[in-house]
C-alpha cells in the first residue's frame, strides 16, 4: 500500500510503543497498590486478629454463661438447697468433689444441671479451668449476701473490654477492696463448702460498676488481674 504524502513510516511503531508503556504503568500501579495493601494489613494483623477473635469468643462465652445459669435453674427445680449445688467434673479440680455423688446436685451431670463442661479458650484466658465461688456480693445483685458466681479467670484486655462494652459498662469495674471475685483455691465452692457469712463477704467496688445489678462482666482486681464473671444465683 502506498503512503500518502506526509505520512510517517514510524507512526505504527510509535503507537504500539506508547500503548505498551501505558499497559506497563497500569500493571506497575496494580503491583504497588497490592504491596501497600499487604504492608498495611501486616502491620495491623495482631490487633485485627485479636479483636476478631475476642468478639467471637465473647459470643461463645455469653452463650456458655447462659447455659450455666440454666443449669442452676434445673438443679433448683429439684428442691436442692443452694448450699448443696456442686461443680464436680473429671476435668475440674478435685476440690469440687465427685460428679457421681448426689448427681442431682451436680451442674455437669445430666441428672443435675445438664451443662457441658468446657475449659476456657486458651486464646482469651490463661486459666485452665472455670472457677465457682460463693464469697462475693456483686453490686446491686440480690441482698447483701454473697452470690453464687462463675468466674473465667485471667482473661485478655481485649476480651474484657469487649464484653464490658456489650454489657453497657462505661468503665472497667474494679474489685480491689477484698479477696477479689477470683479468689483461688481457698474460696472454691467445694464439697462441704458453704457461702461466706454475711458481713465477711467480698464486696466489689460499687461506684465503679456503671451497670447494676452486675450480673455479668469483667472486673479488674488488685494487681491488674482481669476476670470474667457470671452470677449464677443471686442471694
C-alpha positions in Angstrom: 0.0 0.0 0.0 1.3 3.4 -0.9 1.7 6.0 1.8 0.0 9.3 1.3 2.1 12.4 1.3 3.3 13.4 4.7 2.5 10.1 6.4 5.3 8.9 8.7 6.6 5.4 8.2 7.2 5.2 12.0 3.7 6.1 13.2 2.5 2.5 13.8 5.7 1.7 15.8 5.3 4.8 18.0 1.6 4.0 18.7 2.5 0.4 19.7 5.3 1.6 21.9 3.0 4.1 23.6 0.3 1.5 24.1 2.9 -0.8 25.7 4.1 1.8 28.0 0.6 2.6 29.2 -0.1 -1.1 30.0 3.3 -1.4 31.8 2.5 1.6 34.1 -1.0 0.2 34.8 0.4 -3.1 35.8 3.1 -1.4 37.9 0.4 0.6 39.7 -1.6 -2.5 40.4 1.5 -4.2 41.9 2.4 -1.2 44.0 -1.2 -1.0 45.4 -1.1 -4.6 46.2 2.2 -4.2 48.1 0.9 -1.3 50.0 -2.3 -3.2 51.0 -0.2 -6.2 52.2 2.1 -3.9 54.2 -0.9 -2.2 55.9 -2.6 -5.4 56.7 0.6 -7.0 58.0 1.2 -4.0 60.3 -2.2 -4.3 61.8 -2.7 -8.1 61.8 -2.1 -8.6 65.6 -4.8 -6.1 66.6 -7.2 -7.2 63.9 -6.9 -10.9 64.7 -7.1 -10.2 68.5 -10.2 -8.0 68.1 -11.9 -10.5 65.8 -11.1 -13.5 68.0 -12.2 -11.7 71.1 -15.5 -10.7 69.6 -16.1 -14.3 68.6 -15.2 -15.6 72.0 -17.5 -13.0 73.7 -20.4 -14.5 71.9 -19.4 -18.1 72.8 -18.8 -17.2 76.4 -22.0 -15.4 76.9 -23.9 -18.4 75.5 -22.0 -20.7 77.8 -22.7 -18.5 80.8 -26.4 -18.7 79.9 -26.1 -22.5 79.8 -24.6 -22.5 83.3 -27.4 -20.2 84.6 -30.0 -22.6 83.1 -28.2 -25.5 84.8 -28.7 -23.8 88.2 -32.4 -23.4 87.4 -32.7 -27.1 86.6 -31.0 -28.1 89.8 -33.1 -25.8 91.9 -36.3 -27.2 90.4 -35.4 -30.4 92.2 -35.7 -28.6 95.5 -31.9 -28.8 96.1 -30.6 -26.4 98.8 -28.4 -23.6 97.3 -25.6 -24.7 99.5 -25.7 -28.2 98.0 -25.1 -27.2 94.4 -21.9 -28.8 93.1 -19.5 -28.3 90.2 -17.6 -31.6 90.1 -16.2 -33.0 86.8 -13.2 -35.1 85.9 -11.7 -32.1 84.2 -12.1 -29.8 87.2 -10.1 -29.5 90.4 -10.7 -32.4 92.8 -11.7 -29.6 95.3 -15.1 -29.7 93.6 -15.7 -33.3 94.5 -17.0 -36.4 92.6 -19.6 -35.9 89.9 -21.2 -39.2 90.7 -22.0 -38.3 94.3 -25.5 -36.8 94.5 -25.7 -36.3 90.7 -28.9 -34.2 91.1 -26.8 -31.6 92.8 -24.2 -31.5 90.1 -24.0 -28.8 87.4 -22.3 -31.1 84.9 -24.3 -34.2 85.4 -27.3 -35.0 83.1 -29.4 -35.7 86.2 -28.5 -32.2 87.6 -27.8 -29.1 85.7 -27.1 -31.0 82.4 -24.5 -28.4 81.4 -21.5 -29.3 79.2 -18.1 -28.9 80.9 -15.9 -26.6 78.9 -12.4 -25.3 79.6 -11.7 -21.6 79.0 -10.5 -20.9 75.4 -6.7 -20.6 75.6 -6.6 -17.5 73.3 -8.6 -15.4 75.8 -7.8 -16.9 79.2 -4.6 -18.0 80.9 -6.6 -20.2 83.3 -7.0 -24.0 82.7 -10.5 -24.2 84.2 -13.5 -22.1 85.2 -14.0 -21.4 88.9 -17.1 -21.2 91.1 -17.4 -19.1 94.2 -19.8 -18.2 96.9 -17.9 -15.4 98.7 -18.7 -12.2 96.7 -21.7 -9.9 96.8 -21.9 -8.4 93.3 -23.1 -4.7 93.3 -26.8 -4.4 93.1 -27.5 -8.1 93.0 -29.9 -9.6 95.5 -29.4 -8.7 99.1 -26.1 -8.1 100.9 -25.4 -11.8 101.0 -22.7 -13.3 98.7 -23.9 -14.6 95.4 -23.0 -17.8 93.6 -20.7 -16.7 90.8 -18.9 -18.5 87.9 -15.6 -17.0 87.0 -13.3 -17.4 84.0 -10.0 -16.1 85.4 -7.2 -14.2 83.8 -8.8 -13.0 80.5 -7.2 -10.8 77.9 -7.8 -7.0 78.0 -9.4 -7.1 74.6 -11.9 -9.7 75.7 -12.5 -7.9 78.9 -13.3 -4.6 77.2 -15.5 -6.0 74.5 -17.7 -8.0 76.9 -18.0 -5.0 79.2 -19.0 -2.8 76.3 -21.6 -5.3 75.2 -23.0 -5.3 78.8 -23.1 -1.5 78.8 -20.3 -0.6 81.2 -18.8 2.8 80.7 -15.6 1.9 82.5 -13.8 -1.3 83.7 -15.3 -2.4 87.0 -13.0 -2.7 89.9 -12.7 -5.3 92.7 -9.9 -4.1 94.9 -11.3 -4.0 98.5 -11.4 -7.7 99.4 -10.4 -11.1 98.2 -11.3 -10.5 94.5 -14.1 -12.3 92.8 -11.4 -14.7 91.6 -10.0 -15.8 95.0 -8.3 -19.0 94.0 -8.5 -22.4 95.6 -9.2 -21.2 99.1 -12.6 -19.9 98.2 -13.8 -22.5 95.7 -17.4 -23.6 96.2 -16.1 -27.1 97.0 -17.6 -30.2 98.6 -18.7 -29.3 102.1 -18.3 -25.6 101.5 -20.9 -23.0 102.3 -21.5 -19.4 101.3 -19.3 -16.9 103.1 -21.1 -15.5 106.2 -22.9 -12.1 105.8 -20.5 -9.4 106.8 -17.4 -11.3 105.8 -18.1 -11.5 102.1 -16.0 -9.8 99.4 -17.7 -6.6 98.0 -16.6 -5.3 94.6 -16.3 -1.5 94.4 -19.9 -0.4 93.7 -19.0 3.0 92.4 -17.1 1.5 89.5 -20.0 -0.6 88.3 -21.9 1.6 85.9 -24.3 -1.3 85.3 -26.2 -2.7 88.3 -27.3 -5.3 89.1 -23.9 -6.5 87.9 -24.9 -10.0 86.7 -22.2 -10.3 84.1 -19.0 -8.6 83.1 -15.3 -8.4 83.6 -13.6 -6.9 86.7 -10.1 -5.8 87.4 -8.7 -6.9 90.7 -5.7 -5.9 92.7 -2.5 -6.5 90.8 -4.2 -6.0 87.4 -5.9 -9.4 87.0 -8.9 -9.4 84.7 -11.6 -11.9 85.3 -15.0 -12.6 83.6 -17.9 -13.2 86.0 -21.4 -14.5 85.7 -23.8 -14.5 88.6 -25.4 -17.9 88.6 -27.6 -17.4 91.7 -28.5 -14.1 93.3 -29.0 -14.2 97.1 
